[in-house]
């Protein structure tokens, strides 16, 4: 949970932390690894390949289960949880893959004994917390618990059915509390951010400490403890959370205490959760718990909700009251073909691949195997409309493919280059495309250990990267992947046995052959080749300033409305890939438009990102001299003060002939 508040970004200076600034380096940092004689010989040019030859390695899938918050807030006790466990089992959710029962905020009122150990009200929890974990485990399920990163948890700042609870956070007790949770038998811990936010803590370093405590606890008890970071997308967790936790919240709460489910909230959380370069190898963006089956949602809304979470590979944590579960809702939650999309062993996130008309969107997800994609056709308009998905946008050739409707679980036929469906107003269609031919990929050998240079992309955009490696040990190894000068991300390499396997990531590349990908770390497996193939529906362009030679950029991969655009060294990141639409929009992240703040029309008006809304202050005329004129203001996009340094902000200014107003689309 978290407060009813708008994300308040910190000052510009405060956002320059060691965690977030390191991605700004335009040169890839040097490897600390010693070259082996074999690796020194790996100097080969790229070669065409139809697919990676090593088998794909299954990675840990996103957690599935049920959590108490959406339906019960803090009004929980042993009896409530036991009733939900019984209903969970009776509904057949475990057989469908759901396994966690997560006890959220309200179980603890912040009391500790003289040694600092958490104490609980045995009236609410007879037998203590071990009794409820024993009951959950007796059903073959796993148990989850909740705390806060700060001194005082959400139950102190925002009481929701119980008195305000000071001291209900774990700050100062991270090792002690994580060990206690594991000793009680919990398998999962969600760590909220109410106290952390109120205290102004640095999220990256705070959760790094918590992650270390979780690892210590698991090593001590021998019980794996899965960590969920819940800081609501504040401080951009997609930049630093992969590797610290299996999942990390990317948005505000999907439903607030006392409110009913809302399509607006569902779509907003879905949009905020799309960070495909951060989701891979067992690390998942988390757009929050499901509202499927809660009062106020229709069956069609429930199906769209489930489809969007599945295409994005999100954790599936049901939040409805299971004691009132209907057969219709059960069918939606347990549809095996929909769950298979969410739980695909390749572990990737789906992305928007087309929006030919505003609000008519196609999303595609690369699935395991060859030639397989999941597709959601989403109609955000108020009238039924036809929406088309093209094979070429998905990274497939224009050859025949089978189209299957995953809700009806029926094949719709074989189609050659695309598929078009009529989609109801506000509704969706969920499909699987199979039997298609993958577009040609290119393989690259390392020029030195872990360093792949000369990687070519036909356009700026997202690419599928299959990494061949051998991990003959029994434990997962990790390394750091950096693409050009973008945010580095932790990548996991599960055991492969004695033979090579592949894991997949999605990487943003710049147009041309100057891209480099570097895998580094002290526990890397034996690396082989990379196979790189485009996902053309994600293509955009770099917007390069003529004077500076730097690119229009959104600071630190921030997605918050009102973030001022700037110039920075070009690196092809998602925050530099702009799509110029037929509607004269410059779109980044797939859903944010370059915007003249507050419809300003005066010199110096900030140029920011904002949710695309079709207004003229989000439209830009591309002129033959390289200038971009804001349709509403009649002023030009300008690097403020004719400065050329990284971080120079973008504004509107009277159009002239200076090079700080001239831009090249690359």
N, C-alpha and C positions, 0 to 999 in steps of 0.2 A: 504494500500500500504506500501511498504518499499523499502529501497535502493537496488541497484544491488550490493549486497555484500555477502561475505561468513560469516556464523555465526562465530563470534570470541568469543570463551568462555573466561570468566574471568580467572584470576590467581586462582590457587588452593585455596589460602587463602581467596580470595574474595568470593569464592563460598560457604564458610562455614558460612551461615547466620542462624539466629534463625529459619527462616521458613523452611529451607531445612535440617538442622542438626537434627531436633527433631525426624525424622524417624529412625535415626541411633541407638536410644536406643534399646538395645536388649531385655530388659524387658518391658512389657507393663505397661504404667504408671497407678498408682492406681486410682481407681474411686473416684470422689469427691461426689458421690451421697450417700445418706443414704439408707441403706437396709430397705425395708418394711418387715413386717412379712410374707407376701405372698411370696415375692421373696426369703426370707431366706429358704423357704421350697422347692424351685425349685432346687433340687439336684438329677438329674436323669441321668442315662447312656444313650448313643445313642440308637436309635431305628430305624429299617428299615422302610422306608415309600416310597410309590410309587410316591407321589406328595404332595405338600402342600395342606392342606384341606381348608384354608381360601382363599377367592377369590383374584385374583391379582388386585391390585389397579393401575389404569391408572395414569401415571406420565406425566407432561408437555412434549410435543414432541419438536423436534428440529425445529427452525424457518424455515419458507419457504417464499420466496418472490423474489424480483429482486433488484439488486444493480447497481449503475451507473458506477462504476470504470472500469470494464473490457473493456467496449466499448467506454466510453467517457472520461476517466481520469478526469482532472480538468475542462474540457470544458463543464460545465453544467450551466443551468439557469432554470428559471421557465418554459420556453417554451419547453426545452428538456425534463424535468421531466414530464410535462403535456402530451406531446406526448407519452411518454413511459407508463404512467398510462392508457391512452386511449387504446393503443395497448394491454396492459396487460389484460384489461377487455375484449376487443374484442376477444382475443385469448382463453378466458375461463379459464385462470389460477386461478382466485379466486375460481371457482367451483371445481377445482382440489386440493385446499387446500393452494395455495399460497396467502399470505395476506400482506406482508410487501413491501413497496416501500422505499428503502434505498438510501438516498442522501449521496454520498461519498465525498471524498476530492475535494476541488475546490469551494465549496459554499461560503467560507468565506476567506477573505484576511487578517485577523488578526487585524481588527480595533475594537476599543472599545470607548465608550463615557467616560465622566469625572468620572462617577460612576463605571467604569469597565465593563459595560454591552456590550455584543457583538453588533456591528452594521454591517449591510450588505448593499451592493450596491442595492438600490431599482430600479436601471435600469435593473439589472439581476433578481431581485426578487420583482417585483411590489407588493405592499401590505405587504412586509416583509415576513418572513418565515411562519407566521400564514396563509397567503393566500395559500401557497402550501400545508400545512397540512390540511387546510379546504377542498381543492380540493380532496386530497387523501382520506380523511374521507368521503367525499360526495359519493365516489364510494364503500363505505363499507370496505375500506382497512385501513391498519395501516402505519404510517409514521416513517422512520428512519433517523437519522442524524449522523454526524461524527465529531470527534475532535481528539486531540492528548494528551497524558499524559504529554508531556514536555511543555516548554515555547513556542518553535517554532515547528510547525507541519511539516509533510512531504512536504507540499507545499513550505516551506522555503528551505529545504535541497535539494529537488528534484522537481523543477518546471516541471509540465507536462501539458502545455497548457495555463498557466497563469504566470504572473511574480512571482518571489520569494516572499513569504509572511511571513515576520517576525511577531512573536506574535500570530501565528495561532494555538497555543496549549492552553490547559486549566490549565496548572500548575499555582498554586496560585489562581485559580478561580473555583476549582472543585465544591464547593457548589453552587456558583453563576451560573455557566454555566449549570449544570445539572437541576437546578431549571428553568433556562431560557428555556432550551429545552422542559421541561415538560409543562411550561406555553405556549409555542408556539404550543403545541399539539403533540409533537413527542412521539412515543411509544417505540422507540428503539434507542440506541446509541452505535455506534462502536467507541472504543477509541484506536487509533493507538500508535506507539511506536518510531517514528523517533526522536522526541525530547528527550524522555526518554532514548533511546539508546545513543544518542550523549552526553547527560549529565551524563551518567553512573548511572542512578537511579536504585534502587533496585525494581525489578518488583513486587514482592509479596506485599511489604508494600505500594507501590504506588497504585497498583490496589485495595488493601484493602481500601485505603482512597477514591478512586473513587467509589467503590461499596457502601461505606457508604454514599457518597454524592448522589448517585442515589436513595438509599433507602429514604433519607431525602426528596428529591424532590418529589418522589412518594407519601410519606406520606403527604406532604404539599398540593399537587394539587389533590390528589385522583386518579391520572392517573398512572397506572403501566408503568414502564420504564424498558425495557429489555436491559441488558448490554451485549455487546460482547467485550471481551478482545482480542486485536489484537497486540500481541507482538511477533508474528512469531515463536513461540516455544522457544524463547530465555529464559534462566533461568528456563526452564522446567516447564511451567505452569500447566501441568498435575499433578504436585505435590501439587499445592496450589490453583489453580483457581476454582475447584468445590466448590460451595457454595458462591463464590464471583460473578460469572456471569453464565448466562445460557449457554454460549458457549465461547470458547477460542481457538484462533488460535494455531496450532501446527507446523506450517511450514512457510517457506518463501512464497512470492506471487506466485500464480500458473501461472500468466502471467505478464510480465513486460510491461510497457508503450511502445507502438510501435511494440511489438512482436506478432507473431501469436501463436495460441494454439499448444501445443506440448504434445505428449503422454509421453515423458520422464518426463516432469514437472507434468503431471497428476499422473503418477505412483509414483513419488517421494513424492508428497504431500499426496497421499493415504497412503504410507508406514509410513511416519512421523506421521500420525494421529492416529495410532493404539496403544491406551493406554486403554485397556478394563477395568482395575480396576478403572480408573478415570471417566468412563462414566456410569452414572446411575441416576436414580430418578430425571431426568430433567436437568442434566448437561452434556454438549456435547463437545467432541473434534471437532474442526473445521478445516478441511483441505483446506479451502478457497472457494471462489465463483466458480460456475460452468462456464465452457467454452462451454457447450452444445449449438450448433447452431451458434457459432462464425465462421467466414470465415476460412477455412483451415482444419476443422474437417469433416470427413466422417460420415455417419449415423452410421456405425459400431463403430467408435470411440466415438460418442455421446452416444451410448447405453452402451458401456463399462464404460465410465465416470459416467453415471447415475447409473449403477449397483453397481459400487464400492462405490459411495457416499451413496447409499441406504443400502448396506450391512453393512457399518460402522455407519449407523444412523446419518449421518452428516447433518448440516444445508443445506438446498437446496435454495441457492440464485442464481437465473439465472443471467447471466452477459451479455447476447447477446443483440443486438439492436432489440427490439421487433417490431419495425416498419417494419423489413424485415423478420419477422418470417415466416417460411414455414410450411405447414401442416405436413410434416415429422417430423420436430423438435418439433412442438406442440404435436404431438402424443407421442414422447419420453418423453417430460417434463411432460405430463399429464397422462401417463399410470397409472391407479388407482392401479393396483396390485404391481407395482414397488414402487409407493409412499407409499403404505401400509407397505412395508418392512421397508422403511426409518422411517416412522411415527409410527411404532409399539408401542403400549402403555406401553410395558414393559421397553422401553428406553435403551436397551443394545446395545453394539457394537459387530459386527461380528469380527471373528479372523481367522487367518490361521490355518487350521486343517490338511493339508497334502501338501507335496511337494515331491512326490515319485521320480520325475526326476526334475533336475534343471529347473526352469522356468515354470513348470506345476503345478499350485497351486489350492488348493480348500480352500475356505473360508466359514465358517458357522456362522449363527447368530441365537441365541435363540429367538424365537418369543413368543408372548402371547399365552395362552392356554396350551394344553398338546400335546406333540409329534410333534410340529411344528418347522421347521427350514427353513431359507432362505439360499441358497447356491449360490456362484459365482464360476464357474470354469474359471480360468484365464490362458491364454496361453501367456507367455512372450517371446516365441521363434519365430523363423522366418519361421516355417513350421507348418502346421496343425497337431494336435496331439490329441490322446485320453487322457482324464483326468477322473479319477474316484473319486467319493466321497463315503466314507463308512459310514454307519449309526453309527457304533461303534465309529468313530472319533467325531461324532456330539453329543455324549451322549445319543444315542438311542440304543434300543436292535435290534437284527437282526430279526426283524419281518417285515411283509409286510407294505409298505408305498406307498402313492400316490405321483408321481413326476409330477410337473406342470411346463411348460415353461411360465415364466411371461411376456415375450415379445409377444409371439403369443397368450398367454392367453388360452392355451389348455393343457389338461392332456395328459401326455406321457405314462401313464400306471402305473401298480403296480409292485414294485420290492422288493425283500426280504432282501438283505443285503447291497446293494450298487447300484450306478448308474454310468454308463460310457457314456460320450458324446465325439464326435469329435468336437474339438474347433479350429476355424480358427487361422492362424498365427496372433499373436498380438490381438486376439479377446477374447471373453468371452461368457459364457452361464449363464443365471440367472434362478434359479429354486426355487420352494418351495416344501419342503418335508412335507407331512401332514399325519395324521392318524397313525403315528408311536407310539411305546410304549417307554416312557421315561425309561432310565436305572434307577436302584434302587437308591434312595437317602437315606440319613441317617439324622434323626432329632436329635437335641440337645437342651436340656433345659439349662437355665442359672445356673451356679454354684453360682453366686451372681448377683446382679442387672447388667444386660448388659454384663456379662462376661461369655463367652462360652469356655470351655476348653476341652481338650481331643478330639479335632476335627480331624478325621482321613482322610488321603488321600492315595490312593493306589500308587500314583506317584506324584512327584513334577510337578505342573502345575496349570492351571487356572480351577477354579471350579465355578459352579453356586450356589449362596446362596440366598435362599428365606427367608426373615425375616418376621415373623408374629408379628403383633402389632395392637393396638387399639388406634386410635386418634379420640375421640368423639367430638372434637372441630370443629371450622369452618375455622381454618387456618392451614397451613402446619407447622409442627415442624421439627427441624433439630437436628442432633447429629453427633458425630465424630466416625468413624469406624477405628480401627487399627487392623491389622492382623499381628500376631507375632511382629516383630520389624520393619515392613515396614512403608512406608509413610502413614500417617493418611489421611483420606478423609472425607469430609462433606457429609452426607447422609440426604436426605429429606424424610419426612413421611407425605404424604397428608392425609386429613381427611378420615376416614373410616366409620363414623357413629358409632353406638353403638356396632357394631359387628367387629370382627377382620378382617384384610386384610393382604396382603403380598406385599412387594416391593422386587425387585431383584437387586442384585449386582453381580459382578464377582470378585472373590478373588483368589490370588495366594497362594497356600498352599505347604508346604513341605511334602515329603513322610513320612508317619508314623502318629502316634496319638498324637504328641506333639504340634499341632497347637492350637492357641487361637485366638478368635475374641472378641473384646471389643467394645461395643457401649457406649459412654459416652456423657455427656452434661447436661446443666441445663434445657433443654426443651424437653427431650425425651418423646415419648408416652409410653404407657404401653406395654412392650415388652413380646412376647411369645417365641416360639421356632424358631430355625433355621433349614432349610432343605438344606442339602449340597449334590450336585451331581457333578460328574466330567465331564469335556469336554476333553476326552482322546486324541484327536488330538493335544492338546496343551502341552502334557506331555514333560518334559525334565528331567534333573538331576542336582543335586547339585554337584559341583566340589570342594571337601573338601581337603584342604592341610593337609598332615599327621602331619607335625610339629606344625602348628598353630591351627589346628582344625577349621579354618575359611574357608569361601567359596570364590571362584573366583566371583568377583562382579564388576559391572560397576557403578561408582560413581553417586549417586543421581538420578538414573533412566535416566541418560543422554544418548541420542541417537546419539550424534555428532560423525562423523567419526574422528578417531584419539584420542578418549578418552582412556586413558591408563587404563587397567584392574588392579584390586587390590584385596586384601583379606579383608573380613569383616565378622562380626558375621553372621552366617547362619540364614536366615529368610524366604527363599523360595520365595522371590520377583521375579517379572518378570526379573529383572536385574541380577538374580542369577540362572535362569533356563536355562541350556545349553542342546542343542540337538546334539548328536554326530551322524553325518550322514554317510551313506555308502560311501560318497565322502571324508571322513576323516575331515569334517568341524566340528567345535564347534560353533553352531549357538545360538545367544541370540536375543530376541525380534522378532524372526521369520525371520529376514532378515539381521542381522549383524553377521559377522564372526570374531572369534578371529584371529588376524592378526599380523604377525611380521612386524613392521612399516617399510615402504619403502623397503620391501624385504631385510631387514638387515640380516647380517650373522655373526655379531660380538657379543662378550659378552656384555651384557648391552642393547642390542637392545630392545626398548620398545615393549611390547605386548599390542595391542590396539584393539578396535573394528572398523570394516570397512564394507561397503557394500560388501556382498558376491560376489566374482567375479571368483571363480574357480582357482585362482592362487595357486602355491605351498606354498607360504608364509601364506596361510590360511588353510593349511592341516597339520594335526597332527596325528602321529602314536602313538597309545596307546600300551605301552609296559607292559609285564607281571609283571615288578617290580614296576608299578605305575607311571612311568615317562611318559611324553608326549613329543615326539620329533617333532620339526618343520620340515616338509618334505623338505623345501627349504634350511634351514640353517643347519640342522643336530644338532641343539642345543636344549636344553630342557627348558620347561616352569618352571620358577624359581621365588620363592618369594624373592625379592631382599635383599641381605645381610643376608639371613637366619633370617630375622626379622619376628616376629609373631604378631605385633600390627595391629589393624584396620588401613587400609589405606596403608599398605605395598604394593608397586607396583610390578606388574608382568613384568618380563623381560625374554630374552633368555640368557642361560648360558651353558657353556660346561657341558655335561651330567656327572653326578657323582652318588654317593650313598647317598648323604645327604637327609634328610627327607623334606627339603624345596623344593625339586624337585619331591616329590611323592604325588600323588593325588588319592583320592578315589571317584568314581562315586557313588552318593547316590540318 
